[in-house]
Amino acid sequence: LTVEAVEAKWPNEYHAWTKQGIWQNELFHEPFEERIESLRQWLWRLQSEFKDGKTVMCASSQGIIRLFLYFVPNLWKTLSDNATFSEYKIKTGHYCDLSLKGESISPNGWNLAP
């Protein structure tokens, strides 16, 4: 479905997710906690396979990439409380530059043009 189709069919859920980052189990077919744990395990695997300073390129959907913000200390709660998740939208074809240290992510650049 297109973004427009999702917004038309589930307007409340769409706005809760895009503005406040409130995960919609019925739309994503997986509890938020399970998705976060999957990402956490993947990030740990990256850390064990690649040494500091290595560049890893990953491609994913905007929604999954935006979930990386959960691992930026305090950012997820701030964006949710202020309903400002839309500031972290990623345009089609753009990318994000992220650094991974321990269990935290630092965004070096967001929504960057190639």
C-alpha positions in Angstrom: 0.0 0.0 0.0 1.1 3.6 -0.6 1.4 6.0 2.3 -1.7 7.8 1.0 -3.7 4.5 1.1 -2.5 3.6 4.6 -3.4 7.1 5.8 -6.9 6.9 4.2 -7.6 3.5 5.6 -6.2 4.0 9.1 -6.0 7.8 9.7 -5.7 7.6 13.5 -3.2 4.9 13.5 -1.2 6.5 10.8 -1.0 9.8 12.6 -0.1 8.1 15.9 2.8 6.4 14.3 4.1 9.2 12.1 3.7 12.0 14.7 4.3 10.2 18.0 6.0 7.0 17.1 3.2 4.9 18.7 3.7 1.5 17.2 0.6 0.0 15.6 0.6 -3.8 16.3 -2.4 -4.4 14.0 -0.7 -2.6 11.1 2.8 -4.0 11.6 1.7 -7.5 12.7 4.3 -7.6 15.4 4.6 -6.2 18.9 6.9 -3.2 19.3 9.0 -4.9 21.9 9.7 -7.9 19.5 10.7 -5.5 16.7 13.0 -3.6 19.0 14.6 -6.8 20.3 15.1 -8.0 16.7 16.9 -4.7 15.9 18.9 -4.9 19.1 20.1 -8.4 18.2 21.0 -7.3 14.7 23.0 -4.3 16.0 24.9 -6.6 18.4 25.7 -8.9 15.5 27.0 -6.0 13.4 29.2 -4.9 16.3 30.6 -8.4 16.7 31.3 -8.9 12.9 32.6 -5.4 12.1 35.3 -3.5 14.0 35.1 0.1 15.0 35.5 2.5 12.2 34.1 0.1 9.6 31.3 1.4 7.3 28.3 -0.9 6.9 25.6 0.0 4.4 22.1 -1.2 5.1 19.0 -0.6 3.1 15.5 -0.7 4.7 12.2 1.0 4.8 11.7 4.4 6.4 9.7 2.9 9.3 12.5 0.5 10.2 15.2 3.0 9.9 13.2 5.4 12.1 13.1 2.7 14.8 16.9 3.1 15.1 16.0 6.4 16.9 14.9 4.2 19.8 18.6 3.5 20.5 19.5 7.2 20.6 19.5 8.0 24.3 16.4 9.9 25.3 15.4 10.8 21.8 12.5 8.4 21.3 10.7 9.7 24.4 11.3 13.3 23.5 10.0 12.9 20.0 7.0 11.0 21.2 6.2 13.5 24.0 6.5 16.4 21.6 4.8 14.6 18.6 7.8 15.6 16.4 8.6 12.3 14.8 7.8 13.9 11.4 11.1 15.8 11.7 12.8 12.4 11.1 11.1 11.5 7.9 13.4 10.1 5.2 12.7 10.9 1.6 12.8 8.2 -1.0 16.4 7.6 -2.1 17.9 9.5 0.8 20.0 7.9 3.5 21.0 8.3 7.2 24.6 8.2 8.6 24.6 6.5 12.0 27.3 5.5 14.4 26.9 2.5 16.7 28.7 2.5 20.1 27.7 -0.1 22.7 23.9 -0.1 22.9 23.5 3.4 21.6 23.3 5.0 18.2 24.4 8.5 17.3 22.9 10.1 14.1 25.6 11.9 12.2 23.3 12.8 9.4 19.6 12.3 8.7 17.7 12.3 5.4 20.8 13.0 3.4 20.7 13.3 -0.4 23.0 10.8 -2.2 
